[in-house]
Amino acid sequence: MGSQEITLRLQEFWEAEGCPTISPYGAIPVGGLAPDVFFGALAHKPRRTYQTLTVIDPSRAPYGDDPLYPIVDQRLQVTLQAASSKLREDFIGSLQMLGMDLRARDVRFVACSWNLSYLAGRAVGWRVLIDHIEVGSLSYLERLGEIELDPAPALVEYSLGRLAISVGVVDEAAPTERGRQIGEYVLEHTNREAIDSLLSLHADECEQALIAGLYYPAYDHVLASIYLLSVLTARDGLGAKGHAGCSRVAGLARGCAKAYAEVSDA
């Protein structure tokens, strides 16, 4: 079984659970959420979908592009607006669709919480490990943009490359060259002053879009800002300036959430 078949079997499992696909999203920085997920979670409407996306984590750059801790990670993400009470059972069922004999494997659900600081949010749930390899996570989004979500929508996420390793196949599609180049850029070619200027420009454009009530374009600037802050943090640490930048981006995310809520409630 190759990595593409792993993806197809997971898609088949969730489609059978009533989750249609939505258009794949390109790349998002670690700590962000795709726009459909961010605004979908705020909608308070029944919604069950899945999509594939790429997550870029510049903080991995100092350690090289390790397949178990990739800079560029291909993922499948399921959004359950009306969350199932059997989330862990569903995850186990999806793994069994891959033909894994879970009785012979060390499968663990490790409880944890996530402070989604860039998005003024919070999530709780479990990291999923198979033989000590983290292959995915289950989480409930309790807050986004400082808006409390009740009921909390659920996210089921698979790291396709790490899952392929756990199943025992080589992920031929692993974007190691892309990850290598991102790592080299982060460590050797970033210009802090230039990135600081870009952060200011993205913040200004985000605010202008929000003034016009255009929360989707505004949120694009939030994601771009998260990536730039992640690059700076990977190279030089967060520091006081980074904390200030994080706070400003969280404020922009709050603005996006507020703008969406105002339109939805109108």
Secondary structure, DSSP 8 states (H G I E B T S, - for coil): --HHHHHHHHHHHHHHTT--B-----EEETT---HHHHHHHHS-S--EEEEEEEEE-GGGGGG--BTTB-SEEEEEEEEESS--TTHHHHHHHHHHTTT--GGGS-EEEEEEEEEEGGGTEEEEEEEEEETTEEEEEEEEEEEETTEE-SS--EEEEEEHHHHHHHHT---TT--HHHHHHHHHIIIII--HHHHHHHHHHHHHHHHHHHHTT-HHHHHHHHHHHHHHHHHHHHHH--HHHHHHHHHHHHHHHHHHHHHHHHHHH-
